[in-house]
Amino acid sequence: MKIFIWLLRIAVAFILINTVIMHKFRATEETLYIFETIGMEPYGRIATGIVELIAGILILIPRTSGYGALLGLGTMAGAIYFHLTTLGIEVLGDGGELFYMAIGVFVACLVLVIIHRKQILLPFRKAKSGR
């Protein structure tokens, strides 16, 4: 089980960090199109990139992987929302690759959130018990 969790964490972090470095921070054609279409270029692209980078790093650190997964889950929920409401499944003839990758990362982050739910809820339990 530990190997599966590590492989999942590495895969999700790789996708998040790679997408940021290769697309969002380089302002590729498809990334510019996406963020111009949803009216968030350039600030939304840069902010989303920073959030995804932080999520990817947090996922790789065992003590914070649950929080990174939660952050990734929220970011991918936003991506899926914009695909379904504004962009469409296919973006610039990609055959839906970006959409399906967002769904895959969303599901993987959801699995990580479930696995690390005790880690995520721990601060709330401490606050409730008065520690």
Sequence and secondary structure as in RCSB ss.txt:
>XXXX:A:sequence
MKIFIWLLRIAVAFILINTVIMHKFRATEETLYIFETIGMEPYGRIATGIVELIAGILILIPRTSGYGALLGLGT
MAGAIYFHLTTLGIEVLGDGGELFYMAIGVFVACLVLVIIHRKQILLPFRKAKSGR
>XXXX:A:secstr
 HHHHHHHHHHHHHHHHHHIIIIITTT HHHHHHHHHTT TTHHHHHHHHHHHHHHHHHHSGGGHHHHHHHHHHH
HHHHHHHIIIII S STT TTHHHHHHHHHHHHHHHHHHHTHHHHHHHHHHHHHT 
